[in-house]
Amino acid sequence: MKLNLKRPLAFFDLEATGLNVGADRIVEIAILKAMPDGSEELKTWRVNPEIPIPLETSLIHNIYDEDIANEPTFKMLVKEVADFFGDSDLAGYNSNKFDIPMLLEEFLRAGYEFDMSERKFVDVQNIFHQMEQRTLKAAYKFYCKDDLVNAHAAEADVRATYQVLLGQLEMYKSTEFEAKDGKKSTPVVNDVEELHNFTNLHKPVDFAGRMVYNDKGEVCFNFGKHKGKTALQVFTAEPSYYAWMKQGDFPLYTKKKLDEEWAKFNEKKNEEKNAKPAPEVKKAPQQKTYTNQPPRKEFKAKQPAKPIDDDMLDQLKMKFGK
């Protein structure tokens, strides 16, 4: 379908140092301009925010301080970005609450007047949320064909959740699902183990998603520079990573599972150490004997000194003249 446009519509997305519009800064901006003739223009910039990126933010968008250290600041890019937007209307996902306010804040910080008075702005997320609400009340209406009474009361909500699952089992009992790898299945069946597997697609170890199981059932890190590596690989190559995580701002349960993997690593290391054979002790070489050696001289023990008598004293007097 071609968009019915009177002027360009610029879909844009920002990555930033955080969610505080007044204090945080843009680190990446991408703009896709849909033109009235159906053509498209795309441009992306990395931006030096001039402030550190918190680790917890980098773990989300995978942009770290060293990645943007040599990039231009937004002030240096401001005219280029504004010119690319041109007179476009704006569109984004959650853009009304975040992207547009953040963008305008950066323009003002750079001393550039970005005129919004004639622009239209479309927030695609708002269409989704209003047309396909994801609340328990909406789910109950959709699957159970009834209105949920006393919503947000714990007992009513828990009973509604139970009824929604029964409705899902009925609605999707023959529905085929295609996974990201292209594998097709019918996963919504009346079996708790199958439902567990389907609703835990990322196979979390710690439930915060920092550690997950890979296809071999091995515990892997799911963030940062070691993403995709097993705990054994990371601890072997960089043992200090364990201490860094223990001191970091991670959930307590994540640290608990981290301790378990660290204990397994040390147990394996000790087993390998004990399994190694003891080093062979080398015997001292035997002293060679040579048949042509001259016989050693035997030394006789000294006789004990004789006591001094009158004859000895007389001889001393004669020798020294006394």
TAKAVEN-V287887 format. One record per residue. N is the residue number from 1. RES is the residue in three letters. PSI is psi in degrees with one decimal (999 if undefined). D_LAST is the distance of its C-alpha to the last C-alpha in Angstrom with 1 decimal. Layout:
n=N res=RES psi=PSI d_last=D_LAST
n=N res=RES psi=PSI d_last=D_LAST
This chain:
n=1 res=MET psi=136.6 d_last=140.3
n=2 res=LYS psi=133.6 d_last=140.2
n=3 res=LEU psi=140.0 d_last=139.6
n=4 res=ASN psi=97.1 d_last=142.5
n=5 res=LEU psi=140.3 d_last=140.8
n=6 res=LYS psi=-26.1 d_last=142.2
n=7 res=ARG psi=169.6 d_last=138.8
n=8 res=PRO psi=147.2 d_last=135.3
n=9 res=LEU psi=115.8 d_last=133.6
n=10 res=ALA psi=107.5 d_last=129.8
n=11 res=PHE psi=125.6 d_last=128.0
n=12 res=PHE psi=155.1 d_last=124.5
n=13 res=ASP psi=141.9 d_last=121.4
n=14 res=LEU psi=142.8 d_last=118.2
n=15 res=GLU psi=140.6 d_last=114.7
n=16 res=ALA psi=178.0 d_last=112.7
n=17 res=THR psi=-12.4 d_last=109.5
n=18 res=GLY psi=-167.7 d_last=111.4
n=19 res=LEU psi=-1.1 d_last=114.8
n=20 res=ASN psi=105.2 d_last=114.6
n=21 res=VAL psi=-36.9 d_last=117.1
n=22 res=GLY psi=-28.1 d_last=115.8
n=23 res=ALA psi=-27.6 d_last=112.1
n=24 res=ASP psi=170.3 d_last=111.7
n=25 res=ARG psi=155.7 d_last=112.1
n=26 res=ILE psi=137.5 d_last=113.7
n=27 res=VAL psi=-17.4 d_last=111.4
n=28 res=GLU psi=142.3 d_last=114.1
n=29 res=ILE psi=131.7 d_last=117.8
n=30 res=ALA psi=136.1 d_last=120.3
n=31 res=ILE psi=126.2 d_last=124.0
n=32 res=LEU psi=113.8 d_last=126.7
n=33 res=LYS psi=116.7 d_last=129.9
n=34 res=ALA psi=121.1 d_last=133.1
n=35 res=MET psi=154.7 d_last=135.7
n=36 res=PRO psi=-28.0 d_last=139.5
n=37 res=ASP psi=2.7 d_last=140.1
n=38 res=GLY psi=-8.3 d_last=137.9
n=39 res=SER psi=168.6 d_last=134.8
n=40 res=GLU psi=149.3 d_last=131.3
n=41 res=GLU psi=134.4 d_last=128.4
n=42 res=LEU psi=137.6 d_last=124.9
n=43 res=LYS psi=142.2 d_last=121.8
n=44 res=THR psi=140.4 d_last=118.4
n=45 res=TRP psi=139.1 d_last=115.7
n=46 res=ARG psi=143.4 d_last=112.1
n=47 res=VAL psi=134.6 d_last=111.2
n=48 res=ASN psi=114.6 d_last=108.0
n=49 res=PRO psi=-9.5 d_last=108.6
n=50 res=GLU psi=10.4 d_last=105.7
n=51 res=ILE psi=156.4 d_last=104.6
n=52 res=PRO psi=148.7 d_last=102.6
n=53 res=ILE psi=120.9 d_last=104.6
n=54 res=PRO psi=145.0 d_last=103.8
n=55 res=LEU psi=-42.3 d_last=102.5
n=56 res=GLU psi=-27.0 d_last=105.4
n=57 res=THR psi=-42.1 d_last=107.9
n=58 res=SER psi=-34.7 d_last=106.1
n=59 res=LEU psi=-23.0 d_last=106.3
n=60 res=ILE psi=-52.9 d_last=110.1
n=61 res=HIS psi=-1.6 d_last=110.9
n=62 res=ASN psi=30.4 d_last=107.8
n=63 res=ILE psi=121.4 d_last=107.1
n=64 res=TYR psi=165.4 d_last=103.6
n=65 res=ASP psi=-43.6 d_last=102.1
n=66 res=GLU psi=-22.2 d_last=100.6
n=67 res=ASP psi=-28.0 d_last=104.0
n=68 res=ILE psi=12.2 d_last=105.6
n=69 res=ALA psi=-34.4 d_last=102.7
n=70 res=ASN psi=11.2 d_last=104.0
n=71 res=GLU psi=157.8 d_last=107.7
n=72 res=PRO psi=155.1 d_last=109.9
n=73 res=THR psi=166.6 d_last=110.7
n=74 res=PHE psi=-34.7 d_last=114.2
n=75 res=LYS psi=-34.9 d_last=114.8
n=76 res=MET psi=-26.8 d_last=114.1
n=77 res=LEU psi=-7.4 d_last=116.6
n=78 res=VAL psi=-43.5 d_last=119.2
n=79 res=LYS psi=-38.8 d_last=121.8
n=80 res=GLU psi=-42.7 d_last=121.4
n=81 res=VAL psi=-46.2 d_last=121.9
n=82 res=ALA psi=-40.7 d_last=124.9
n=83 res=ASP psi=-35.6 d_last=126.5
n=84 res=PHE psi=-39.5 d_last=126.3
n=85 res=PHE psi=-41.8 d_last=127.9
n=86 res=GLY psi=-133.6 d_last=130.6
n=87 res=ASP psi=20.7 d_last=133.6
n=88 res=SER psi=150.0 d_last=133.1
n=89 res=ASP psi=165.9 d_last=133.8
n=90 res=LEU psi=145.0 d_last=130.8
n=91 res=ALA psi=150.6 d_last=130.2
n=92 res=GLY psi=-178.5 d_last=127.3
n=93 res=TYR psi=112.9 d_last=126.2
n=94 res=ASN psi=25.1 d_last=125.5
n=95 res=SER psi=-31.4 d_last=125.8
n=96 res=ASN psi=-32.4 d_last=127.7
n=97 res=LYS psi=-27.1 d_last=124.9
n=98 res=PHE psi=-60.8 d_last=121.9
n=99 res=ASP psi=-45.9 d_last=122.2
n=100 res=ILE psi=-49.5 d_last=124.7
n=101 res=PRO psi=-40.5 d_last=123.1
n=102 res=MET psi=-42.5 d_last=119.7
n=103 res=LEU psi=-46.9 d_last=121.1
n=104 res=LEU psi=-36.2 d_last=122.9
n=105 res=GLU psi=-41.6 d_last=119.8
n=106 res=GLU psi=-39.3 d_last=117.8
n=107 res=PHE psi=-45.9 d_last=120.7
n=108 res=LEU psi=-39.1 d_last=120.7
n=109 res=ARG psi=-32.0 d_last=116.9
n=110 res=ALA psi=-1.4 d_last=117.1
n=111 res=GLY psi=26.5 d_last=119.9
n=112 res=TYR psi=133.4 d_last=122.6
n=113 res=GLU psi=106.6 d_last=126.1
n=114 res=PHE psi=106.6 d_last=127.1
n=115 res=ASP psi=122.5 d_last=130.8
n=116 res=MET psi=-1.7 d_last=131.8
n=117 res=SER psi=-32.6 d_last=135.2
n=118 res=GLU psi=1.4 d_last=137.3
n=119 res=ARG psi=146.1 d_last=135.2
n=120 res=LYS psi=151.4 d_last=136.0
n=121 res=PHE psi=131.2 d_last=133.2
n=122 res=VAL psi=120.5 d_last=133.4
n=123 res=ASP psi=106.2 d_last=130.9
n=124 res=VAL psi=-32.3 d_last=131.2
n=125 res=GLN psi=-37.9 d_last=129.3
n=126 res=ASN psi=-33.5 d_last=132.0
n=127 res=ILE psi=-47.0 d_last=134.6
n=128 res=PHE psi=-49.0 d_last=132.6
n=129 res=HIS psi=-34.5 d_last=131.9
n=130 res=GLN psi=-32.2 d_last=135.5
n=131 res=MET psi=-28.9 d_last=137.2
n=132 res=GLU psi=72.2 d_last=134.8
n=133 res=GLN psi=142.4 d_last=133.2
n=134 res=ARG psi=26.5 d_last=130.2
n=135 res=THR psi=163.8 d_last=130.4
n=136 res=LEU psi=-37.3 d_last=130.8
n=137 res=LYS psi=-41.9 d_last=134.3
n=138 res=ALA psi=-38.5 d_last=135.2
n=139 res=ALA psi=-40.8 d_last=133.8
n=140 res=TYR psi=-41.3 d_last=135.8
n=141 res=LYS psi=-40.6 d_last=138.9
n=142 res=PHE psi=-45.6 d_last=138.3
n=143 res=TYR psi=-31.8 d_last=137.4
n=144 res=CYS psi=-4.9 d_last=139.3
n=145 res=LYS psi=39.2 d_last=142.3
n=146 res=ASP psi=165.6 d_last=142.2
n=147 res=ASP psi=139.0 d_last=141.0
n=148 res=LEU psi=119.3 d_last=137.8
n=149 res=VAL psi=142.7 d_last=138.5
n=150 res=ASN psi=39.1 d_last=135.7
n=151 res=ALA psi=145.6 d_last=133.4
n=152 res=HIS psi=4.5 d_last=129.8
n=153 res=ALA psi=133.0 d_last=130.1
n=154 res=ALA psi=-46.3 d_last=127.4
n=155 res=GLU psi=-41.2 d_last=129.7
n=156 res=ALA psi=-39.6 d_last=132.4
n=157 res=ASP psi=-41.1 d_last=129.9
n=158 res=VAL psi=-36.8 d_last=128.3
n=159 res=ARG psi=-38.5 d_last=131.6
n=160 res=ALA psi=-39.4 d_last=132.8
n=161 res=THR psi=-42.2 d_last=129.7
n=162 res=TYR psi=-45.3 d_last=130.5
n=163 res=GLN psi=-35.5 d_last=134.1
n=164 res=VAL psi=-43.1 d_last=133.0
n=165 res=LEU psi=-43.5 d_last=130.9
n=166 res=LEU psi=-39.3 d_last=133.8
n=167 res=GLY psi=-38.2 d_last=136.0
n=168 res=GLN psi=-41.8 d_last=133.4
n=169 res=LEU psi=-38.3 d_last=133.3
n=170 res=GLU psi=-42.9 d_last=137.1
n=171 res=MET psi=-36.8 d_last=137.4
n=172 res=TYR psi=15.0 d_last=134.7
n=173 res=LYS psi=-23.6 d_last=135.0
n=174 res=SER psi=15.6 d_last=136.2
n=175 res=THR psi=126.7 d_last=134.7
n=176 res=GLU psi=140.3 d_last=132.5
n=177 res=PHE psi=135.4 d_last=129.4
n=178 res=GLU psi=120.2 d_last=127.5
n=179 res=ALA psi=172.5 d_last=123.8
n=180 res=LYS psi=-29.6 d_last=121.9
n=181 res=ASP psi=4.5 d_last=120.9
n=182 res=GLY psi=-4.9 d_last=124.6
n=183 res=LYS psi=132.6 d_last=124.4
n=184 res=LYS psi=145.2 d_last=127.6
n=185 res=SER psi=173.7 d_last=128.0
n=186 res=THR psi=85.9 d_last=130.0
n=187 res=PRO psi=-23.1 d_last=127.3
n=188 res=VAL psi=87.9 d_last=129.2
n=189 res=VAL psi=165.6 d_last=129.9
n=190 res=ASN psi=65.4 d_last=130.1
n=191 res=ASP psi=120.2 d_last=126.5
n=192 res=VAL psi=-39.4 d_last=123.6
n=193 res=GLU psi=-42.1 d_last=121.0
n=194 res=GLU psi=-39.7 d_last=123.0
n=195 res=LEU psi=-37.2 d_last=123.7
n=196 res=HIS psi=-47.4 d_last=119.9
n=197 res=ASN psi=-37.8 d_last=119.2
n=198 res=PHE psi=-36.4 d_last=121.9
n=199 res=THR psi=2.9 d_last=121.0
n=200 res=ASN psi=58.5 d_last=117.2
n=201 res=LEU psi=-31.0 d_last=117.5
n=202 res=HIS psi=-1.0 d_last=114.1
n=203 res=LYS psi=61.3 d_last=112.4
n=204 res=PRO psi=145.3 d_last=110.2
n=205 res=VAL psi=-40.6 d_last=107.0
n=206 res=ASP psi=2.1 d_last=106.5
n=207 res=PHE psi=-11.7 d_last=110.2
n=208 res=ALA psi=-6.5 d_last=109.2
n=209 res=GLY psi=6.3 d_last=109.2
n=210 res=ARG psi=-26.5 d_last=105.6
n=211 res=MET psi=132.4 d_last=104.8
n=212 res=VAL psi=164.3 d_last=107.4
n=213 res=TYR psi=138.0 d_last=107.7
n=214 res=ASN psi=-173.9 d_last=108.2
n=215 res=ASP psi=-19.6 d_last=110.5
n=216 res=LYS psi=2.4 d_last=107.8
n=217 res=GLY psi=12.4 d_last=107.2
n=218 res=GLU psi=145.7 d_last=103.9
n=219 res=VAL psi=124.9 d_last=103.0
n=220 res=CYS psi=154.4 d_last=103.1
n=221 res=PHE psi=144.4 d_last=102.6
n=222 res=ASN psi=27.7 d_last=105.9
n=223 res=PHE psi=165.9 d_last=104.9
n=224 res=GLY psi=-159.4 d_last=102.6
n=225 res=LYS psi=-20.2 d_last=100.4
n=226 res=HIS psi=18.6 d_last=100.0
n=227 res=LYS psi=129.7 d_last=103.7
n=228 res=GLY psi=-12.2 d_last=104.6
n=229 res=LYS psi=147.6 d_last=101.1
n=230 res=THR psi=157.8 d_last=100.1
n=231 res=ALA psi=-37.9 d_last=97.6
n=232 res=LEU psi=-42.9 d_last=95.3
n=233 res=GLN psi=-44.1 d_last=95.4
n=234 res=VAL psi=-47.1 d_last=94.8
n=235 res=PHE psi=-31.7 d_last=91.9
n=236 res=THR psi=-43.7 d_last=90.2
n=237 res=ALA psi=-33.6 d_last=90.5
n=238 res=GLU psi=78.0 d_last=90.1
n=239 res=PRO psi=-26.7 d_last=88.7
n=240 res=SER psi=-12.6 d_last=88.7
n=241 res=TYR psi=-32.6 d_last=92.5
n=242 res=TYR psi=-48.1 d_last=92.5
n=243 res=ALA psi=-37.8 d_last=90.6
n=244 res=TRP psi=-44.0 d_last=92.9
n=245 res=MET psi=-37.8 d_last=95.9
n=246 res=LYS psi=-33.2 d_last=94.5
n=247 res=GLN psi=-12.1 d_last=93.9
n=248 res=GLY psi=175.1 d_last=97.2
n=249 res=ASP psi=67.4 d_last=100.6
n=250 res=PHE psi=154.3 d_last=101.9
n=251 res=PRO psi=151.1 d_last=104.0
n=252 res=LEU psi=-36.7 d_last=102.1
n=253 res=TYR psi=-33.9 d_last=103.8
n=254 res=THR psi=-43.1 d_last=102.7
n=255 res=LYS psi=-33.1 d_last=99.1
n=256 res=LYS psi=-46.6 d_last=99.6
n=257 res=LYS psi=-32.2 d_last=100.7
n=258 res=LEU psi=-43.3 d_last=97.9
n=259 res=ASP psi=-40.2 d_last=95.4
n=260 res=GLU psi=-41.9 d_last=97.0
n=261 res=GLU psi=-35.5 d_last=96.7
n=262 res=TRP psi=-40.6 d_last=93.1
n=263 res=ALA psi=-41.8 d_last=92.3
n=264 res=LYS psi=-40.2 d_last=94.0
n=265 res=PHE psi=-46.0 d_last=92.0
n=266 res=ASN psi=-35.5 d_last=88.7
n=267 res=GLU psi=-43.5 d_last=89.8
n=268 res=LYS psi=-40.7 d_last=90.7
n=269 res=LYS psi=-41.4 d_last=87.4
n=270 res=ASN psi=-38.3 d_last=85.4
n=271 res=GLU psi=-42.6 d_last=87.5
n=272 res=GLU psi=-36.4 d_last=86.8
n=273 res=LYS psi=-42.8 d_last=83.1
n=274 res=ASN psi=-24.4 d_last=83.0
n=275 res=ALA psi=-16.2 d_last=85.2
n=276 res=LYS psi=136.2 d_last=82.6
n=277 res=PRO psi=147.3 d_last=80.6
n=278 res=ALA psi=139.7 d_last=76.9
n=279 res=PRO psi=138.8 d_last=74.7
n=280 res=GLU psi=130.2 d_last=73.3
n=281 res=VAL psi=121.6 d_last=69.6
n=282 res=LYS psi=132.5 d_last=68.0
n=283 res=LYS psi=145.8 d_last=65.6
n=284 res=ALA psi=136.3 d_last=62.2
n=285 res=PRO psi=140.2 d_last=62.4
n=286 res=GLN psi=144.0 d_last=61.0
n=287 res=GLN psi=128.8 d_last=57.9
n=288 res=LYS psi=146.2 d_last=58.8
n=289 res=THR psi=139.9 d_last=57.1
n=290 res=TYR psi=124.4 d_last=56.9
n=291 res=THR psi=-23.4 d_last=57.0
n=292 res=ASN psi=4.9 d_last=55.4
n=293 res=GLN psi=142.4 d_last=52.2
n=294 res=PRO psi=146.6 d_last=49.0
n=295 res=PRO psi=139.2 d_last=47.5
n=296 res=ARG psi=144.8 d_last=44.9
n=297 res=LYS psi=137.7 d_last=41.4
n=298 res=GLU psi=133.8 d_last=40.4
n=299 res=PHE psi=126.1 d_last=37.1
n=300 res=LYS psi=143.2 d_last=35.5
n=301 res=ALA psi=139.7 d_last=34.2
n=302 res=LYS psi=140.6 d_last=30.4
n=303 res=GLN psi=147.0 d_last=29.1
n=304 res=PRO psi=144.5 d_last=27.6
n=305 res=ALA psi=142.3 d_last=23.8
n=306 res=LYS psi=149.1 d_last=22.4
n=307 res=PRO psi=147.9 d_last=20.9
n=308 res=ILE psi=131.0 d_last=17.1
n=309 res=ASP psi=-177.0 d_last=16.7
n=310 res=ASP psi=-35.9 d_last=14.3
n=311 res=ASP psi=-40.1 d_last=14.3
n=312 res=MET psi=-41.1 d_last=13.2
n=313 res=LEU psi=-39.8 d_last=10.1
n=314 res=ASP psi=-41.0 d_last=9.3
n=315 res=GLN psi=-39.0 d_last=10.0
n=316 res=LEU psi=-41.4 d_last=7.9
n=317 res=LYS psi=-39.4 d_last=4.6
n=318 res=MET psi=-37.1 d_last=6.6
n=319 res=LYS psi=-45.6 d_last=7.9
n=320 res=PHE psi=3.3 d_last=5.6
n=321 res=GLY psi=33.9 d_last=3.7
n=322 res=LYS psi=999 d_last=0.0
